Amino acid sequence: MEARWGVTRLGVVMILVAFSLAGTTVLKISGPIMNFMVPETFPRWLWWICRIAIIIPVYEVLLLTFGTLLGQRRFFWNHQKKMLSRIMGRSRRRESA
């Protein structure tokens, strides 16, 4: 991982801790967020679509935040850019097809 990511051993540990903290935090706050934003009367399938649409951006922001706090902002900023380019690239290919 060190060579692939271009970080030190401590950097790898900090990156893994940031992923862990972001994942744990999003699990803890996803319930209250969903209860606030989506009524209980929603069909279950629609509730899951809303959950995914809401939680993914929250996770990405938390990941960047924890990464920055742990001194790995450059890694996580590049990670965010790569994820956005993949999403945008896929949507552009669909439009042209």
N, CA, C and O atoms as CSV, one atom per row, in Angstrom:
chain,resi,resn,atom,element,x,y,z
A,1,MET,N,N,0.819,-1.195,0.000
A,1,MET,CA,C,0.000,0.000,0.000
A,1,MET,C,C,0.865,1.262,0.000
A,1,MET,O,O,0.523,2.265,-0.626
A,2,GLU,N,N,1.977,1.193,0.704
A,2,GLU,CA,C,2.831,2.374,0.785
A,2,GLU,C,C,3.275,2.834,-0.597
A,2,GLU,O,O,3.181,4.016,-0.926
A,3,ALA,N,N,3.756,1.899,-1.401
A,3,ALA,CA,C,4.242,2.260,-2.735
A,3,ALA,C,C,3.090,2.679,-3.653
A,3,ALA,O,O,3.220,3.633,-4.421
A,4,ARG,N,N,1.993,1.982,-3.572
A,4,ARG,CA,C,0.851,2.285,-4.445
A,4,ARG,C,C,0.269,3.663,-4.139
A,4,ARG,O,O,-0.054,4.422,-5.054
A,5,TRP,N,N,0.137,3.980,-2.869
A,5,TRP,CA,C,-0.473,5.241,-2.468
A,5,TRP,C,C,0.541,6.369,-2.350
A,5,TRP,O,O,0.157,7.537,-2.312
A,6,GLY,N,N,1.816,6.046,-2.291
A,6,GLY,CA,C,2.849,7.066,-2.179
A,6,GLY,C,C,2.869,7.751,-0.823
A,6,GLY,O,O,3.107,8.956,-0.736
A,7,VAL,N,N,2.621,6.991,0.235
A,7,VAL,CA,C,2.641,7.542,1.590
A,7,VAL,C,C,3.518,6.664,2.470
A,7,VAL,O,O,3.870,5.544,2.100
A,8,THR,N,N,3.863,7.188,3.637
A,8,THR,CA,C,4.671,6.436,4.597
A,8,THR,C,C,3.809,5.395,5.301
A,8,THR,O,O,2.594,5.341,5.115
A,9,ARG,N,N,4.458,4.581,6.103
A,9,ARG,CA,C,3.730,3.565,6.868
A,9,ARG,C,C,2.727,4.222,7.828
A,9,ARG,O,O,1.597,3.756,7.976
A,10,LEU,N,N,3.154,5.294,8.467
A,10,LEU,CA,C,2.248,6.023,9.353
A,10,LEU,C,C,1.090,6.621,8.545
A,10,LEU,O,O,-0.047,6.654,9.015
A,11,GLY,N,N,1.382,7.089,7.340
A,11,GLY,CA,C,0.332,7.621,6.470
A,11,GLY,C,C,-0.704,6.566,6.132
A,11,GLY,O,O,-1.901,6.855,6.100
A,12,VAL,N,N,-0.251,5.345,5.879
A,12,VAL,CA,C,-1.186,4.251,5.594
A,12,VAL,C,C,-2.084,4.010,6.796
A,12,VAL,O,O,-3.292,3.826,6.644
A,13,VAL,N,N,-1.503,4.010,7.987
A,13,VAL,CA,C,-2.292,3.812,9.207
A,13,VAL,C,C,-3.324,4.930,9.346
A,13,VAL,O,O,-4.485,4.665,9.656
A,14,MET,N,N,-2.909,6.176,9.118
A,14,MET,CA,C,-3.838,7.305,9.229
A,14,MET,C,C,-4.959,7.212,8.188
A,14,MET,O,O,-6.108,7.542,8.483
A,15,ILE,N,N,-4.633,6.769,6.988
A,15,ILE,CA,C,-5.642,6.605,5.942
A,15,ILE,C,C,-6.656,5.537,6.343
A,15,ILE,O,O,-7.862,5.731,6.191
A,16,LEU,N,N,-6.169,4.422,6.850
A,16,LEU,CA,C,-7.076,3.358,7.280
A,16,LEU,C,C,-7.939,3.791,8.464
A,16,LEU,O,O,-9.111,3.424,8.555
A,17,VAL,N,N,-7.354,4.568,9.366
A,17,VAL,CA,C,-8.130,5.099,10.502
A,17,VAL,C,C,-9.206,6.055,9.988
A,17,VAL,O,O,-10.335,6.026,10.478
A,18,ALA,N,N,-8.879,6.892,9.017
A,18,ALA,CA,C,-9.866,7.824,8.456
A,18,ALA,C,C,-11.025,7.067,7.806
A,18,ALA,O,O,-12.186,7.431,7.995
A,19,PHE,N,N,-10.717,6.015,7.043
A,19,PHE,CA,C,-11.787,5.201,6.451
A,19,PHE,C,C,-12.653,4.573,7.542
A,19,PHE,O,O,-13.878,4.541,7.425
A,20,SER,N,N,-12.021,4.078,8.593
A,20,SER,CA,C,-12.759,3.454,9.691
A,20,SER,C,C,-13.658,4.455,10.401
A,20,SER,O,O,-14.829,4.177,10.659
A,21,LEU,N,N,-13.100,5.626,10.714
A,21,LEU,CA,C,-13.890,6.650,11.411
A,21,LEU,C,C,-15.058,7.130,10.553
A,21,LEU,O,O,-16.167,7.302,11.058
A,22,ALA,N,N,-14.819,7.345,9.273
A,22,ALA,CA,C,-15.896,7.811,8.384
A,22,ALA,C,C,-16.998,6.765,8.283
A,22,ALA,O,O,-18.180,7.102,8.346
A,23,GLY,N,N,-16.621,5.504,8.127
A,23,GLY,CA,C,-17.612,4.436,8.025
A,23,GLY,C,C,-18.429,4.279,9.295
A,23,GLY,O,O,-19.651,4.141,9.242
A,24,THR,N,N,-17.756,4.301,10.433
A,24,THR,CA,C,-18.443,4.170,11.712
A,24,THR,C,C,-19.362,5.357,11.963
A,24,THR,O,O,-20.494,5.189,12.418
A,25,THR,N,N,-18.881,6.541,11.669
A,25,THR,CA,C,-19.681,7.746,11.894
A,25,THR,C,C,-20.919,7.763,11.013
A,25,THR,O,O,-22.007,8.104,11.479
A,26,VAL,N,N,-20.765,7.399,9.748
A,26,VAL,CA,C,-21.920,7.415,8.857
A,26,VAL,C,C,-22.944,6.361,9.286
A,26,VAL,O,O,-24.145,6.567,9.114
A,27,LEU,N,N,-22.486,5.241,9.838
A,27,LEU,CA,C,-23.431,4.253,10.353
A,27,LEU,C,C,-24.214,4.803,11.541
A,27,LEU,O,O,-25.415,4.565,11.673
A,28,LYS,N,N,-23.521,5.536,12.399
A,28,LYS,CA,C,-24.180,6.084,13.588
A,28,LYS,C,C,-25.180,7.193,13.252
A,28,LYS,O,O,-26.229,7.292,13.889
A,29,ILE,N,N,-24.863,8.029,12.253
A,29,ILE,CA,C,-25.731,9.176,11.969
A,29,ILE,C,C,-26.745,8.915,10.862
A,29,ILE,O,O,-27.640,9.732,10.648
A,30,SER,N,N,-26.626,7.794,10.157
A,30,SER,CA,C,-27.539,7.556,9.039
A,30,SER,C,C,-28.983,7.358,9.501
A,30,SER,O,O,-29.912,7.803,8.829
A,31,GLY,N,N,-29.176,6.704,10.627
A,31,GLY,CA,C,-30.531,6.502,11.144
A,31,GLY,C,C,-31.234,7.818,11.446
A,31,GLY,O,O,-32.326,8.058,10.931
A,32,PRO,N,N,-30.635,8.676,12.269
A,32,PRO,CA,C,-31.271,9.962,12.552
A,32,PRO,C,C,-31.470,10.833,11.305
A,32,PRO,O,O,-32.483,11.521,11.186
A,33,ILE,N,N,-30.514,10.805,10.383
A,33,ILE,CA,C,-30.673,11.594,9.155
A,33,ILE,C,C,-31.867,11.094,8.361
A,33,ILE,O,O,-32.678,11.886,7.881
A,34,MET,N,N,-31.973,9.776,8.223
A,34,MET,CA,C,-33.088,9.211,7.461
A,34,MET,C,C,-34.420,9.480,8.150
A,34,MET,O,O,-35.404,9.795,7.480
A,35,ASN,N,N,-34.469,9.361,9.471
A,35,ASN,CA,C,-35.702,9.632,10.202
A,35,ASN,C,C,-36.144,11.079,10.025
A,35,ASN,O,O,-37.340,11.365,9.978
A,36,PHE,N,N,-35.188,11.988,9.928
A,36,PHE,CA,C,-35.499,13.398,9.766
A,36,PHE,C,C,-35.952,13.717,8.344
A,36,PHE,O,O,-36.880,14.504,8.156
A,37,MET,N,N,-35.313,13.122,7.347
A,37,MET,CA,C,-35.541,13.516,5.954
A,37,MET,C,C,-36.585,12.694,5.218
A,37,MET,O,O,-37.194,13.190,4.271
A,38,VAL,N,N,-36.806,11.462,5.623
A,38,VAL,CA,C,-37.699,10.577,4.872
A,38,VAL,C,C,-38.815,10.090,5.792
A,38,VAL,O,O,-38.541,9.529,6.853
A,39,PRO,N,N,-40.070,10.300,5.395
A,39,PRO,CA,C,-41.178,9.848,6.236
A,39,PRO,C,C,-41.231,8.315,6.333
A,39,PRO,O,O,-40.781,7.604,5.434
A,40,GLU,N,N,-41.787,7.834,7.434
A,40,GLU,CA,C,-41.878,6.393,7.650
A,40,GLU,C,C,-42.830,5.722,6.671
A,40,GLU,O,O,-42.786,4.504,6.496
A,41,THR,N,N,-43.684,6.501,6.037
A,41,THR,CA,C,-44.676,5.926,5.126
A,41,THR,C,C,-44.110,5.611,3.748
A,41,THR,O,O,-44.816,5.064,2.901
A,42,PHE,N,N,-42.849,5.947,3.515
A,42,PHE,CA,C,-42.209,5.636,2.229
A,42,PHE,C,C,-42.174,4.129,2.023
A,42,PHE,O,O,-41.975,3.383,2.982
A,43,PRO,N,N,-42.362,3.667,0.794
A,43,PRO,CA,C,-42.138,2.238,0.531
A,43,PRO,C,C,-40.683,1.879,0.822
A,43,PRO,O,O,-39.791,2.713,0.664
A,44,ARG,N,N,-40.448,0.670,1.237
A,44,ARG,CA,C,-39.109,0.252,1.659
A,44,ARG,C,C,-38.075,0.415,0.547
A,44,ARG,O,O,-36.956,0.852,0.814
A,45,TRP,N,N,-38.422,0.075,-0.680
A,45,TRP,CA,C,-37.465,0.180,-1.788
A,45,TRP,C,C,-37.086,1.634,-2.036
A,45,TRP,O,O,-35.929,1.929,-2.336
A,46,LEU,N,N,-38.052,2.547,-1.915
A,46,LEU,CA,C,-37.776,3.966,-2.107
A,46,LEU,C,C,-36.951,4.514,-0.938
A,46,LEU,O,O,-36.097,5.382,-1.123
A,47,TRP,N,N,-37.213,4.004,0.248
A,47,TRP,CA,C,-36.450,4.406,1.425
A,47,TRP,C,C,-34.973,4.063,1.232
A,47,TRP,O,O,-34.104,4.868,1.568
A,48,TRP,N,N,-34.680,2.871,0.692
A,48,TRP,CA,C,-33.290,2.468,0.466
A,48,TRP,C,C,-32.620,3.312,-0.607
A,48,TRP,O,O,-31.445,3.651,-0.472
A,49,ILE,N,N,-33.329,3.655,-1.655
A,49,ILE,CA,C,-32.773,4.526,-2.691
A,49,ILE,C,C,-32.427,5.887,-2.096
A,49,ILE,O,O,-31.358,6.436,-2.366
A,50,CYS,N,N,-33.331,6.426,-1.289
A,50,CYS,CA,C,-33.067,7.716,-0.632
A,50,CYS,C,C,-31.889,7.603,0.324
A,50,CYS,O,O,-31.057,8.508,0.397
A,51,ARG,N,N,-31.814,6.511,1.047
A,51,ARG,CA,C,-30.704,6.321,1.991
A,51,ARG,C,C,-29.363,6.329,1.258
A,51,ARG,O,O,-28.417,6.987,1.691
A,52,ILE,N,N,-29.288,5.608,0.166
A,52,ILE,CA,C,-28.049,5.565,-0.598
A,52,ILE,C,C,-27.715,6.948,-1.157
A,52,ILE,O,O,-26.566,7.386,-1.096
A,53,ALA,N,N,-28.718,7.630,-1.699
A,53,ALA,CA,C,-28.492,8.955,-2.287
A,53,ALA,C,C,-28.069,9.985,-1.243
A,53,ALA,O,O,-27.335,10.919,-1.564
A,54,ILE,N,N,-28.512,9.832,-0.024
A,54,ILE,CA,C,-28.182,10.786,1.043
A,54,ILE,C,C,-26.854,10.421,1.716
A,54,ILE,O,O,-26.035,11.299,1.987
A,55,ILE,N,N,-26.647,9.159,1.979
A,55,ILE,CA,C,-25.513,8.730,2.785
A,55,ILE,C,C,-24.191,8.786,2.018
A,55,ILE,O,O,-23.159,9.092,2.616
A,56,ILE,N,N,-24.189,8.503,0.722
A,56,ILE,CA,C,-22.916,8.517,-0.026
A,56,ILE,C,C,-22.242,9.885,0.031
A,56,ILE,O,O,-21.051,9.945,0.334
A,57,PRO,N,N,-22.946,10.992,-0.247
A,57,PRO,CA,C,-22.262,12.289,-0.127
A,57,PRO,C,C,-21.823,12.606,1.308
A,57,PRO,O,O,-20.766,13.202,1.516
A,58,VAL,N,N,-22.625,12.213,2.286
A,58,VAL,CA,C,-22.254,12.442,3.686
A,58,VAL,C,C,-20.974,11.672,4.008
A,58,VAL,O,O,-20.084,12.202,4.674
A,59,TYR,N,N,-20.876,10.439,3.546
A,59,TYR,CA,C,-19.683,9.626,3.769
A,59,TYR,C,C,-18.456,10.278,3.132
A,59,TYR,O,O,-17.393,10.338,3.750
A,60,GLU,N,N,-18.599,10.757,1.918
A,60,GLU,CA,C,-17.457,11.363,1.229
A,60,GLU,C,C,-16.972,12.621,1.952
A,60,GLU,O,O,-15.767,12.849,2.055
A,61,VAL,N,N,-17.896,13.432,2.448
A,61,VAL,CA,C,-17.509,14.637,3.202
A,61,VAL,C,C,-16.819,14.239,4.509
A,61,VAL,O,O,-15.802,14.822,4.884
A,62,LEU,N,N,-17.376,13.252,5.191
A,62,LEU,CA,C,-16.743,12.793,6.435
A,62,LEU,C,C,-15.353,12.222,6.172
A,62,LEU,O,O,-14.428,12.448,6.953
A,63,LEU,N,N,-15.208,11.494,5.092
A,63,LEU,CA,C,-13.914,10.916,4.749
A,63,LEU,C,C,-12.873,12.007,4.515
A,63,LEU,O,O,-11.748,11.914,5.006
A,64,LEU,N,N,-13.247,13.029,3.773
A,64,LEU,CA,C,-12.330,14.145,3.531
A,64,LEU,C,C,-12.018,14.882,4.835
A,64,LEU,O,O,-10.879,15.291,5.059
A,65,THR,N,N,-13.015,15.048,5.683
A,65,THR,CA,C,-12.818,15.737,6.960
A,65,THR,C,C,-11.863,14.962,7.866
A,65,THR,O,O,-10.892,15.520,8.377
A,66,PHE,N,N,-12.147,13.665,8.060
A,66,PHE,CA,C,-11.269,12.862,8.919
A,66,PHE,C,C,-9.868,12.741,8.322
A,66,PHE,O,O,-8.875,12.783,9.048
A,67,GLY,N,N,-9.791,12.595,7.016
A,67,GLY,CA,C,-8.484,12.521,6.361
A,67,GLY,C,C,-7.665,13.780,6.577
A,67,GLY,O,O,-6.460,13.718,6.820
A,68,THR,N,N,-8.335,14.931,6.485
A,68,THR,CA,C,-7.650,16.202,6.710
A,68,THR,C,C,-7.189,16.319,8.160
A,68,THR,O,O,-6.061,16.733,8.425
A,69,LEU,N,N,-8.059,15.955,9.091
A,69,LEU,CA,C,-7.697,16.019,10.510
A,69,LEU,C,C,-6.536,15.090,10.848
A,69,LEU,O,O,-5.773,15.367,11.773
A,70,LEU,N,N,-6.397,14.002,10.116
A,70,LEU,CA,C,-5.321,13.046,10.368
A,70,LEU,C,C,-4.093,13.300,9.501
A,70,LEU,O,O,-3.177,12.479,9.458
A,71,GLY,N,N,-4.075,14.438,8.810
A,71,GLY,CA,C,-2.892,14.829,8.052
A,71,GLY,C,C,-2.758,14.191,6.678
A,71,GLY,O,O,-1.662,14.171,6.118
A,72,GLN,N,N,-3.834,13.677,6.130
A,72,GLN,CA,C,-3.784,13.010,4.833
A,72,GLN,C,C,-4.703,13.682,3.825
A,72,GLN,O,O,-5.327,13.016,2.999
A,73,ARG,N,N,-4.780,15.002,3.899
A,73,ARG,CA,C,-5.678,15.747,3.012
A,73,ARG,C,C,-5.365,15.487,1.545
A,73,ARG,O,O,-6.286,15.270,0.758
A,74,ARG,N,N,-4.115,15.503,1.160
A,74,ARG,CA,C,-3.748,15.318,-0.253
A,74,ARG,C,C,-4.268,13.976,-0.784
A,74,ARG,O,O,-4.835,13.912,-1.875
A,75,PHE,N,N,-4.073,12.919,-0.012
A,75,PHE,CA,C,-4.545,11.606,-0.436
A,75,PHE,C,C,-6.055,11.605,-0.632
A,75,PHE,O,O,-6.554,11.134,-1.654
A,76,PHE,N,N,-6.778,12.131,0.346
A,76,PHE,CA,C,-8.239,12.085,0.273
A,76,PHE,C,C,-8.793,13.076,-0.751
A,76,PHE,O,O,-9.838,12.816,-1.347
A,77,TRP,N,N,-8.131,14.181,-0.962
A,77,TRP,CA,C,-8.573,15.115,-2.003
A,77,TRP,C,C,-8.440,14.455,-3.369
A,77,TRP,O,O,-9.338,14.559,-4.205
A,78,ASN,N,N,-7.308,13.769,-3.597
A,78,ASN,CA,C,-7.126,13.039,-4.856
A,78,ASN,C,C,-8.145,11.906,-4.980
A,78,ASN,O,O,-8.637,11.628,-6.074
A,79,HIS,N,N,-8.460,11.260,-3.869
A,79,HIS,CA,C,-9.478,10.199,-3.849
A,79,HIS,C,C,-10.839,10.766,-4.272
A,79,HIS,O,O,-11.555,10.158,-5.068
A,80,GLN,N,N,-11.185,11.940,-3.726
A,80,GLN,CA,C,-12.470,12.572,-4.069
A,80,GLN,C,C,-12.515,12.937,-5.544
A,80,GLN,O,O,-13.519,12.701,-6.215
A,81,LYS,N,N,-11.439,13.509,-6.047
A,81,LYS,CA,C,-11.400,13.895,-7.463
A,81,LYS,C,C,-11.552,12.669,-8.362
A,81,LYS,O,O,-12.253,12.716,-9.373
A,82,LYS,N,N,-10.896,11.581,-7.989
A,82,LYS,CA,C,-10.987,10.361,-8.783
A,82,LYS,C,C,-12.425,9.819,-8.786
A,82,LYS,O,O,-12.931,9.394,-9.825
A,83,MET,N,N,-13.067,9.837,-7.634
A,83,MET,CA,C,-14.445,9.346,-7.539
A,83,MET,C,C,-15.386,10.214,-8.378
A,83,MET,O,O,-16.240,9.694,-9.095
A,84,LEU,N,N,-15.226,11.527,-8.288
A,84,LEU,CA,C,-16.083,12.420,-9.070
A,84,LEU,C,C,-15.849,12.259,-10.567
A,84,LEU,O,O,-16.796,12.297,-11.352
A,85,SER,N,N,-14.605,12.082,-10.959
A,85,SER,CA,C,-14.333,11.914,-12.388
A,85,SER,C,C,-14.922,10.610,-12.894
A,85,SER,O,O,-15.382,10.550,-14.034
A,86,ARG,N,N,-14.921,9.577,-12.089
A,86,ARG,CA,C,-15.541,8.311,-12.490
A,86,ARG,C,C,-17.043,8.473,-12.655
A,86,ARG,O,O,-17.625,7.986,-13.624
A,87,ILE,N,N,-17.665,9.156,-11.710
A,87,ILE,CA,C,-19.113,9.368,-11.787
A,87,ILE,C,C,-19.451,10.229,-12.991
A,87,ILE,O,O,-20.359,9.902,-13.755
A,88,MET,N,N,-18.733,11.320,-13.163
A,88,MET,CA,C,-19.012,12.227,-14.279
A,88,MET,C,C,-18.673,11.582,-15.620
A,88,MET,O,O,-19.380,11.789,-16.606
A,89,GLY,N,N,-17.611,10.814,-15.660
A,89,GLY,CA,C,-17.225,10.138,-16.892
A,89,GLY,C,C,-18.253,9.127,-17.331
A,89,GLY,O,O,-18.539,9.002,-18.522
A,90,ARG,N,N,-18.808,8.409,-16.387
A,90,ARG,CA,C,-19.835,7.415,-16.706
A,90,ARG,C,C,-21.100,8.085,-17.197
A,90,ARG,O,O,-21.731,7.594,-18.134
A,91,SER,N,N,-21.489,9.195,-16.587
A,91,SER,CA,C,-22.714,9.856,-17.018
A,91,SER,C,C,-22.531,10.468,-18.406
A,91,SER,O,O,-23.475,10.495,-19.195
A,92,ARG,N,N,-21.331,10.959,-18.713
A,92,ARG,CA,C,-21.071,11.520,-20.049
A,92,ARG,C,C,-21.114,10.434,-21.113
A,92,ARG,O,O,-21.624,10.650,-22.212
A,93,ARG,N,N,-20.574,9.264,-20.781
A,93,ARG,CA,C,-20.594,8.164,-21.756
A,93,ARG,C,C,-22.026,7.736,-22.042
A,93,ARG,O,O,-22.351,7.407,-23.183
A,94,ARG,N,N,-22.881,7.735,-21.037
A,94,ARG,CA,C,-24.283,7.350,-21.246
A,94,ARG,C,C,-24.996,8.339,-22.136
A,94,ARG,O,O,-25.807,7.947,-22.975
A,95,GLU,N,N,-24.703,9.632,-21.964
A,95,GLU,CA,C,-25.349,10.648,-22.784
A,95,GLU,C,C,-24.961,10.512,-24.244
A,95,GLU,O,O,-25.798,10.707,-25.125
A,96,SER,N,N,-23.702,10.179,-24.516
A,96,SER,CA,C,-23.236,10.088,-25.882
A,96,SER,C,C,-23.618,8.771,-26.547
A,96,SER,O,O,-23.555,8.662,-27.772
A,97,ALA,N,N,-24.004,7.789,-25.781
A,97,ALA,CA,C,-24.356,6.487,-26.352
A,97,ALA,C,C,-25.755,6.461,-26.924
A,97,ALA,O,O,-26.193,5.432,-27.439
